[in-house]
Amino acid sequence: MQEELNQFERNCVWELVPKPKDNLVIGTKWVFRNKLDENGVIIRNKARLVAKGYNQQEGIDFDETYAPVARLEAIRMLLAFSCIMDFKLFQMDVKSAFLNGYIQEEVYVDQPPGFTNFEFPNHVYKLKKALYGLKQAPRAWYDRLSKFLLENNFERGKVDTTLFIKKSKHDILLVQIYVDDIIFGATNESLCKDFSNIMQSEFEMSMMGELRYFLGLQIHQSKEGIFINQSKYCKELLKKFGMQNAKEISTPMSTSCYLDKDEGGKSVDESKYRGMIGSLLYLTASRPDIMFSVCMCARFQANPKESHLSAVKRIMRYLIGTQKMGLWYPKGTDCTLVGYSDSDFAGCKMDRKSTSGTCHLLGNSLVSWHSKKQASVALSTTEAEYVAAANTLYASCSSTLLLNISSGLYLSLIYVP
């Protein structure tokens, strides 16, 4: 806790002032958390002082709050591109990142619980910079970081504004931002060292070295390629829902399985069902093999029945024997973006809509996929296939733009229906 307050002093976050008469004073509280590594081992204990931002009044205590974060597709594309260009990715973390962002509004907060100033117990703190818990804190930090990178000759992505690119003759440095976590890699390691140095000169950093664990993804980089999986998360998921000792099964869904509203079936706990679906949806970040079955079960979250719960449990039984499965990104492939699509015809018997399935590969690396019910009713199998193909082409164009942003990374777009 004292270390956290020392961060406040070093960053000149606030100043102690008499309590104002007409301004809202926002409360503060302590939040404690154990930070784990990719193996679930505690690496440090963290104490964070946060503001009770739910008391803020829009237009007075805050205005704009939106701050972009990287999509998982963008992370996977960066991993695939590093394999194509044959360079390693590294990771760093900004300590107390939000304390570096400047705010424009006049905001006051209470003194931290347990650390009241004995000389001025009725004083409050006037914020000079953002504080965790404030609604505008993420935007303030993103503005500060992006401004710093742009001043150091980086180019910001026009589509993905969390991707920053710096070119030096024939070499390129890529930096992907996810709030306070930063992934970076370059075709010349000297660019990585230079980037690390300029970041440490401006912010207090904790260098984490080679990229191994990010947003629940376990990432193993080798000479042959990159392997991505979520075995740790999968194990925790099964334990959370009491399925770790269930009998495993070889497929996530039966070929004869048909799910409908089952209006005559017995209802189950909606909260638990939605929790299971949400947990499984995040697992699809590295498991395209369960995407269709999870999305099918997700259609019945409003009024789940026992038949739907049984289908979800079958997916978890499938995971028991496949916990260590994941994505393999080989090195030595070309930089071609390929899209595939498929569709059934009137597969949903309730509204006669078709279901599309698409996937995209950068070289030989699978970077994005989805399974989704089509928005309109197709009148033929041909029409259903064309709708799926149109969705694939749109996503391919977006992915191409993602890496084509004024950077010299020109991908050849190939669409395969």
C-alpha positions as CSV (number, residue, x, y, z in Angstrom):
1,M,0.0,0.0,0.0
2,Q,2.8,2.4,0.8
3,E,4.5,1.5,-2.5
4,E,1.3,2.5,-4.3
5,L,1.2,5.8,-2.6
6,N,4.9,6.3,-3.4
7,Q,3.9,6.0,-7.1
8,F,1.5,8.8,-6.5
9,E,4.2,11.0,-5.2
10,R,6.7,10.2,-7.9
11,N,4.0,10.9,-10.6
12,C,2.8,14.1,-8.9
13,V,-0.8,12.8,-9.2
14,W,-2.4,15.1,-6.6
15,E,-2.0,17.8,-4.1
16,L,-3.6,18.2,-0.6
17,V,-6.0,21.2,-0.5
18,P,-8.8,22.4,1.8
19,K,-12.2,20.7,1.0
20,P,-14.1,22.8,-1.6
21,K,-17.6,23.9,-0.8
22,D,-19.4,23.4,-4.1
23,N,-17.4,20.5,-5.7
24,L,-18.2,16.8,-5.4
25,V,-15.6,14.9,-3.5
26,I,-15.2,11.4,-4.8
27,G,-14.5,8.6,-2.3
28,T,-11.5,6.2,-2.6
29,K,-10.9,2.5,-1.6
30,W,-8.2,-0.1,-1.7
31,V,-8.4,-3.1,-4.0
32,F,-6.1,-6.1,-3.5
33,R,-5.1,-8.8,-6.0
34,N,-2.6,-11.6,-6.5
35,K,-0.9,-11.4,-10.0
36,L,-0.3,-14.8,-11.5
37,D,2.1,-16.1,-14.3
38,E,1.1,-18.4,-17.1
39,N,1.4,-21.4,-14.8
40,G,-0.9,-20.0,-12.1
41,V,1.9,-19.2,-9.7
42,I,1.7,-16.0,-7.7
43,I,4.4,-13.6,-8.8
44,R,3.4,-10.6,-6.7
45,N,0.8,-9.1,-4.5
46,K,-0.7,-5.8,-5.7
47,A,-2.6,-3.1,-3.8
48,R,-4.4,-0.5,-5.9
49,L,-6.0,2.7,-4.7
50,V,-9.1,3.4,-6.8
51,A,-11.6,6.2,-7.0
52,K,-15.3,5.5,-6.6
53,G,-16.0,6.7,-10.1
54,Y,-19.6,5.7,-10.1
55,N,-20.3,8.9,-8.2
56,Q,-18.9,11.1,-11.0
57,Q,-21.3,13.4,-12.8
58,E,-21.1,13.6,-16.6
59,G,-20.3,17.0,-17.9
60,I,-18.9,18.1,-14.5
61,D,-16.4,15.4,-13.4
62,F,-15.8,13.9,-16.8
63,D,-16.6,14.3,-20.5
64,E,-15.1,11.9,-23.1
65,T,-14.3,8.4,-21.8
66,Y,-13.7,6.2,-24.8
67,A,-10.3,4.6,-25.2
68,P,-9.5,2.0,-27.9
69,V,-8.1,-1.4,-27.0
70,A,-6.6,-4.1,-29.3
71,R,-8.9,-6.8,-30.6
72,L,-7.8,-10.4,-30.2
73,E,-7.8,-10.7,-34.0
74,A,-5.2,-7.9,-34.1
75,I,-3.0,-9.7,-31.5
76,R,-3.2,-13.0,-33.5
77,M,-2.3,-11.1,-36.8
78,L,0.7,-9.6,-35.1
79,L,1.8,-13.1,-33.9
80,A,1.3,-14.5,-37.4
81,F,3.2,-11.6,-39.0
82,S,6.1,-12.1,-36.6
83,C,6.4,-15.7,-37.9
84,I,6.3,-14.5,-41.5
85,M,9.0,-11.9,-40.9
86,D,10.9,-14.2,-38.5
87,F,11.3,-11.9,-35.5
88,K,10.6,-12.3,-31.8
89,L,7.9,-10.5,-29.8
90,F,8.5,-9.0,-26.4
91,Q,6.3,-7.7,-23.7
92,M,6.5,-4.8,-21.2
93,D,4.2,-3.4,-18.6
94,V,3.7,0.2,-17.5
95,K,3.6,0.5,-13.8
96,S,0.5,2.3,-12.5
97,A,-0.2,3.4,-16.1
98,F,-3.3,5.5,-15.4
99,L,-1.4,7.7,-13.0
100,N,0.5,9.0,-16.1
101,G,-2.6,10.4,-17.9
102,Y,-3.5,14.1,-17.6
103,I,-7.1,15.1,-16.9
104,Q,-8.7,18.4,-17.9
105,E,-11.6,18.4,-15.3
106,E,-11.3,19.6,-11.8
107,V,-11.7,16.5,-9.7
108,Y,-11.3,16.0,-5.9
109,V,-11.0,12.7,-4.0
110,D,-11.0,11.8,-0.3
111,Q,-7.7,10.9,1.5
112,P,-6.9,7.1,1.2
113,P,-8.4,5.0,3.9
114,G,-5.8,4.3,6.6
115,F,-3.5,7.1,5.4
116,T,-5.2,10.3,6.6
117,N,-2.9,13.3,7.1
118,F,-2.8,13.9,10.9
119,E,-2.1,17.6,10.4
120,F,-5.0,18.2,7.9
121,P,-7.5,15.4,8.5
122,N,-10.3,17.3,6.8
123,H,-8.4,18.2,3.6
124,V,-8.9,16.4,0.3
125,Y,-6.8,15.7,-2.7
126,K,-7.1,17.7,-5.9
127,L,-6.1,15.5,-8.9
128,K,-3.5,16.7,-11.4
129,K,-3.5,13.3,-13.2
130,A,-5.9,10.4,-13.6
131,L,-6.6,7.9,-10.9
132,Y,-7.8,4.3,-11.3
133,G,-11.5,4.1,-11.1
134,L,-12.2,7.5,-12.8
135,K,-14.3,7.2,-15.9
136,Q,-11.9,9.2,-18.0
137,A,-8.7,7.5,-16.8
138,P,-8.4,5.0,-19.7
139,R,-8.7,7.8,-22.3
140,A,-6.3,10.0,-20.5
141,W,-3.7,7.3,-20.4
142,Y,-4.2,6.4,-24.1
143,D,-3.9,10.1,-25.1
144,R,-0.7,10.4,-23.1
145,L,0.9,7.3,-24.6
146,S,-0.2,7.8,-28.2
147,K,1.1,11.4,-28.1
148,F,4.5,10.3,-26.8
149,L,4.8,7.6,-29.5
150,L,3.8,10.0,-32.3
151,E,6.4,12.5,-31.1
152,N,9.0,9.7,-31.4
153,N,8.3,9.1,-35.1
154,F,5.7,6.3,-34.8
155,E,2.7,6.1,-37.2
156,R,-0.7,5.2,-35.7
157,G,-2.9,2.7,-37.5
158,K,-5.8,4.2,-39.4
159,V,-8.0,1.2,-38.7
160,D,-6.4,-0.3,-35.6
161,T,-5.5,2.8,-33.5
162,T,-3.7,0.6,-30.9
163,L,-1.1,-0.4,-33.5
164,F,1.9,1.9,-33.8
165,I,4.6,1.4,-36.5
166,K,8.0,2.8,-36.9
167,K,10.2,2.3,-40.1
168,S,13.9,2.6,-40.2
169,K,15.4,2.1,-43.6
170,H,14.5,-1.5,-44.4
171,D,13.5,-2.5,-40.9
172,I,10.2,-2.1,-39.1
173,L,9.1,-1.9,-35.5
174,L,5.5,-2.9,-34.5
175,V,4.0,-1.9,-31.2
176,Q,0.6,-3.2,-30.1
177,I,-1.1,-1.5,-27.1
178,Y,-3.6,-3.1,-24.7
179,V,-4.2,-0.5,-22.0
180,D,-0.9,-0.8,-19.9
181,D,0.4,-4.0,-21.6
182,I,2.6,-3.5,-24.6
183,I,3.7,-6.1,-27.2
184,F,6.5,-5.1,-29.6
185,G,8.8,-6.7,-32.1
186,A,11.1,-5.6,-34.9
187,T,13.0,-7.1,-37.8
188,N,16.1,-5.6,-36.2
189,E,16.5,-6.2,-32.4
190,S,18.3,-2.8,-32.0
191,L,15.0,-1.1,-32.7
192,C,13.5,-3.1,-29.8
193,K,16.3,-2.0,-27.5
194,D,15.8,1.6,-28.6
195,F,12.1,1.4,-28.0
196,S,12.6,-0.1,-24.5
197,N,15.0,2.7,-23.7
198,I,12.7,5.6,-24.7
199,M,9.8,4.0,-22.9
200,Q,11.9,3.7,-19.7
201,S,13.0,7.3,-20.0
202,E,9.4,8.5,-20.0
203,F,7.5,6.0,-17.9
204,E,8.2,3.6,-15.0
205,M,8.3,0.2,-16.7
206,S,8.5,-3.4,-15.7
207,M,10.3,-5.3,-18.4
208,M,8.8,-8.8,-18.8
209,G,11.1,-10.0,-21.6
210,E,9.9,-12.4,-24.3
211,L,6.2,-12.6,-24.9
212,R,4.8,-15.7,-23.0
213,Y,1.5,-14.9,-21.5
214,F,-1.0,-12.2,-22.6
215,L,-4.7,-11.8,-21.9
216,G,-5.0,-15.4,-20.9
217,L,-3.2,-16.7,-24.0
218,Q,-0.2,-18.9,-23.3
219,I,2.3,-18.1,-26.1
220,H,5.4,-20.3,-26.8
221,Q,7.9,-18.9,-29.4
222,S,10.4,-21.3,-30.9
223,K,12.6,-21.5,-34.0
224,E,9.9,-23.4,-35.9
225,G,7.0,-21.0,-35.0
226,I,4.6,-19.9,-32.3
227,F,2.1,-22.1,-30.4
228,I,-0.9,-20.5,-28.7
229,N,-3.2,-22.2,-26.3
230,Q,-5.3,-21.6,-23.1
231,S,-4.7,-24.7,-21.1
232,K,-4.4,-22.8,-17.8
233,Y,-7.7,-21.0,-18.5
234,C,-9.4,-24.2,-19.6
235,K,-8.4,-26.0,-16.4
236,E,-9.8,-23.2,-14.3
237,L,-13.0,-23.1,-16.4
238,L,-13.6,-26.8,-15.8
239,K,-12.9,-26.5,-12.1
240,K,-15.2,-23.4,-11.8
241,F,-18.2,-25.3,-13.1
242,G,-17.4,-28.6,-11.4
243,M,-16.7,-30.5,-14.6
244,Q,-13.0,-31.4,-14.0
245,N,-13.9,-35.0,-13.1
246,A,-16.5,-35.6,-15.8
247,K,-16.1,-38.3,-18.4
248,E,-14.4,-36.9,-21.5
249,I,-15.8,-37.2,-25.0
250,S,-14.3,-37.0,-28.4
251,T,-16.5,-34.4,-30.1
252,P,-18.0,-31.1,-28.8
253,M,-21.4,-31.7,-30.4
254,S,-23.3,-34.7,-31.8
255,T,-24.0,-34.6,-35.5
256,S,-27.6,-35.5,-34.8
257,C,-28.0,-32.8,-32.2
258,Y,-30.7,-30.2,-32.9
259,L,-31.3,-27.4,-30.4
260,D,-34.6,-25.4,-30.4
261,K,-36.4,-23.3,-27.7
262,D,-37.6,-26.5,-26.0
263,E,-40.6,-24.7,-24.5
264,G,-41.8,-27.7,-22.7
265,G,-38.4,-28.4,-21.1
266,K,-37.3,-27.8,-17.6
267,S,-35.7,-24.3,-17.0
268,V,-32.2,-24.0,-15.5
269,D,-30.4,-21.3,-13.7
270,E,-29.9,-18.5,-16.3
271,S,-27.0,-16.9,-14.4
272,K,-25.0,-20.1,-14.4
273,Y,-25.8,-20.9,-18.0
274,R,-24.7,-17.4,-19.2
275,G,-21.6,-17.7,-17.1
276,M,-20.7,-21.0,-18.8
277,I,-21.3,-19.5,-22.2
278,G,-19.3,-16.4,-21.5
279,S,-16.4,-18.5,-20.2
280,L,-16.5,-20.7,-23.3
281,L,-16.7,-17.8,-25.7
282,Y,-13.4,-16.4,-24.3
283,L,-11.8,-19.9,-24.8
284,T,-12.6,-19.6,-28.5
285,A,-9.8,-17.1,-28.7
286,S,-7.5,-20.0,-29.4
287,R,-10.0,-22.8,-30.0
288,P,-11.9,-22.5,-33.3
289,D,-12.9,-26.2,-33.0
290,I,-15.6,-25.2,-30.4
291,M,-16.8,-22.0,-32.0
292,F,-19.8,-23.4,-33.8
293,S,-21.1,-25.4,-30.8
294,V,-20.6,-22.6,-28.3
295,C,-22.3,-20.0,-30.6
296,M,-25.2,-22.5,-31.1
297,C,-25.7,-22.8,-27.4
298,A,-25.4,-19.0,-26.9
299,R,-28.6,-18.5,-28.8
300,F,-30.7,-19.7,-25.9
301,Q,-29.3,-17.6,-23.0
302,A,-32.7,-15.8,-22.6
303,N,-34.5,-18.9,-21.4
304,P,-32.2,-21.9,-21.1
305,K,-33.5,-25.4,-20.7
306,E,-32.0,-28.7,-19.5
307,S,-31.4,-29.7,-23.1
308,H,-29.3,-26.6,-23.7
309,L,-27.3,-27.1,-20.5
310,S,-26.6,-30.7,-21.5
311,A,-25.2,-29.4,-24.8
312,V,-22.9,-27.0,-23.0
313,K,-21.7,-29.7,-20.6
314,R,-20.9,-31.9,-23.6
315,I,-18.6,-29.1,-24.8
316,M,-16.8,-29.1,-21.5
317,R,-16.5,-32.8,-21.5
318,Y,-14.8,-32.5,-24.9
319,L,-12.4,-29.9,-23.4
320,I,-11.3,-32.4,-20.7
321,G,-9.3,-34.4,-23.2
322,T,-8.2,-31.5,-25.4
323,Q,-7.0,-28.9,-22.8
324,K,-3.6,-28.6,-24.4
325,M,-4.8,-28.1,-27.9
326,G,-4.2,-24.7,-29.5
327,L,-3.1,-22.8,-32.6
328,W,0.2,-23.4,-34.4
329,Y,1.8,-20.6,-36.5
330,P,4.7,-21.9,-38.6
331,K,7.5,-19.8,-39.8
332,G,8.6,-19.5,-43.4
333,T,5.2,-18.8,-44.9
334,D,4.2,-16.0,-47.3
335,C,2.2,-12.9,-46.4
336,T,-1.0,-13.8,-48.2
337,L,-4.4,-13.2,-46.5
338,V,-6.8,-16.0,-47.5
339,G,-10.5,-16.1,-46.6
340,Y,-12.8,-19.2,-46.6
341,S,-16.5,-19.3,-46.1
342,D,-19.3,-21.9,-45.8
343,S,-23.0,-21.9,-44.9
344,D,-25.8,-24.3,-44.3
345,F,-29.3,-23.6,-45.7
346,A,-32.2,-22.8,-43.4
347,G,-30.4,-24.6,-40.6
348,C,-32.4,-22.9,-37.8
349,K,-35.9,-24.4,-37.9
350,M,-37.3,-21.6,-35.8
351,D,-36.8,-18.8,-38.2
352,R,-35.4,-20.6,-41.3
353,K,-32.2,-18.5,-41.2
354,S,-28.9,-20.0,-42.3
355,T,-25.7,-20.0,-40.4
356,S,-22.4,-18.7,-41.9
357,G,-18.9,-19.9,-41.0
358,T,-15.8,-18.0,-42.0
359,C,-12.1,-18.2,-41.3
360,H,-9.0,-16.2,-42.4
361,L,-5.4,-17.2,-42.7
362,L,-2.4,-15.0,-42.9
363,G,0.0,-17.3,-44.7
364,N,-0.5,-20.6,-43.0
365,S,-1.6,-19.1,-39.7
366,L,-5.3,-19.0,-38.7
367,V,-5.9,-15.5,-37.4
368,S,-9.7,-15.1,-37.3
369,W,-12.9,-17.1,-37.5
370,H,-16.6,-16.9,-36.6
371,S,-19.9,-18.7,-36.7
372,K,-22.9,-16.5,-37.0
373,K,-26.6,-16.7,-38.0
374,Q,-27.3,-14.7,-41.1
375,A,-29.4,-11.5,-40.7
376,S,-31.8,-12.4,-43.5
377,V,-33.6,-15.5,-44.7
378,A,-31.9,-17.0,-47.8
379,L,-34.2,-18.3,-50.5
380,S,-31.7,-20.8,-51.8
381,T,-28.4,-22.5,-50.9
382,T,-26.7,-20.3,-53.5
383,E,-28.0,-17.2,-51.8
384,A,-26.9,-18.4,-48.4
385,E,-23.4,-19.2,-49.7
386,Y,-23.1,-15.7,-51.3
387,V,-24.1,-14.0,-48.0
388,A,-21.4,-16.0,-46.2
389,A,-18.9,-15.1,-48.9
390,A,-19.8,-11.4,-48.7
391,N,-19.2,-11.4,-44.9
392,T,-15.8,-13.2,-45.5
393,L,-14.7,-10.6,-48.1
394,Y,-15.7,-7.7,-45.8
395,A,-13.7,-9.1,-42.9
396,S,-10.7,-9.8,-45.2
397,C,-10.7,-6.2,-46.4
398,S,-10.7,-5.0,-42.8
399,S,-7.9,-7.3,-41.9
400,T,-5.9,-6.1,-44.9
401,L,-6.3,-2.5,-43.9
402,L,-5.2,-3.5,-40.4
403,L,-1.7,-4.2,-41.5
404,N,-1.5,-1.9,-44.5
405,I,-1.6,1.3,-42.6
406,S,1.0,3.5,-44.2
407,S,3.6,1.0,-43.2
408,G,4.8,-0.7,-46.4
409,L,3.2,-4.0,-45.3
410,Y,1.4,-4.8,-48.5
411,L,-0.6,-8.0,-48.3
412,S,-2.0,-9.7,-51.4
413,L,-5.7,-10.4,-50.7
414,I,-6.9,-13.7,-52.0
415,Y,-10.6,-14.7,-51.4
416,V,-11.5,-18.4,-51.7
417,P,-15.2,-19.2,-51.5
